[in-house]
Amino acid sequence: MNANDANLLRAIRWPVTLITLGTLFALNNFTNYGFDRTWPVLLIVFGLLSLLGRTTAGPPAGAPPYGTRAGGAR
């Protein structure tokens, strides 16, 4: 993933969260599904956004290449 994907994810993180929260409150007011039953959807959305953020971030700085040991070859 490139920097544009990371910027896009940062740009949509809070709008997606607010849309989800607004949808859950609308369900609370207009249907039989109360917020006390639908709040786990927020955890799912936060988890998905966090997962997407980790995939766009790339490896941390100074991380050894995949398949190598941090302490050196033995």
C-alpha positions as CSV (number, residue, x, y, z in Angstrom):
1,M,0.0,0.0,0.0
2,N,1.2,3.5,-0.6
3,A,1.0,6.9,1.1
4,N,-2.2,7.8,-0.7
5,D,-4.0,4.7,0.8
6,A,-2.8,5.7,4.3
7,N,-4.0,9.3,3.8
8,L,-7.4,8.1,2.6
9,L,-7.8,5.8,5.6
10,R,-6.9,8.7,7.9
11,A,-9.4,10.9,6.1
12,I,-12.3,8.5,6.4
13,R,-11.7,7.1,9.9
14,W,-13.8,9.6,11.8
15,P,-16.6,10.1,9.2
16,V,-17.1,6.3,9.1
17,T,-17.2,6.2,12.9
18,L,-19.7,9.0,13.1
19,I,-21.9,7.5,10.4
20,T,-21.9,4.2,12.3
21,L,-22.8,5.9,15.5
22,G,-25.6,7.9,13.9
23,T,-27.0,4.7,12.3
24,L,-27.0,3.0,15.7
25,F,-28.8,5.9,17.3
26,A,-31.3,5.9,14.5
27,L,-31.9,2.2,15.0
28,N,-32.4,2.9,18.7
29,N,-35.0,5.6,18.0
30,F,-36.9,4.1,15.1
31,T,-36.7,0.3,15.6
32,N,-36.9,-2.3,18.4
33,Y,-33.1,-2.6,18.3
34,G,-31.8,-0.6,21.3
35,F,-28.3,0.8,21.6
36,D,-27.7,-1.6,24.4
37,R,-28.0,-4.4,21.8
38,T,-26.2,-2.8,18.9
39,W,-23.1,-1.2,20.5
40,P,-20.8,-4.1,19.5
41,V,-21.0,-2.8,15.9
42,L,-18.9,0.1,17.1
43,L,-16.2,-2.3,18.2
44,I,-16.3,-4.1,14.9
45,V,-16.0,-0.8,13.0
46,F,-13.1,0.3,15.2
47,G,-11.4,-3.1,14.7
48,L,-11.8,-3.0,10.9
49,L,-10.4,0.6,10.7
50,S,-7.5,-0.4,13.0
51,L,-6.8,-3.5,10.8
52,L,-6.9,-1.4,7.7
53,G,-4.5,1.1,9.3
54,R,-2.0,-1.5,10.1
55,T,-2.0,-2.9,6.6
56,T,-1.4,0.6,5.1
57,A,1.3,1.5,7.6
58,G,3.8,-1.1,6.4
59,P,6.5,-2.5,8.6
60,P,7.8,-0.5,11.6
61,A,11.1,1.4,11.1
62,G,14.1,-0.7,11.9
63,A,12.3,-4.0,11.6
64,P,14.4,-6.8,10.3
65,P,13.4,-8.3,6.9
66,Y,10.9,-11.2,7.1
67,G,12.5,-14.5,7.8
68,T,15.6,-13.2,9.6
69,R,16.5,-13.1,13.2
70,A,16.9,-9.9,15.2
71,G,20.0,-11.3,17.0
72,G,21.8,-12.4,13.8
73,A,22.1,-15.6,11.9
74,R,23.2,-18.7,13.8
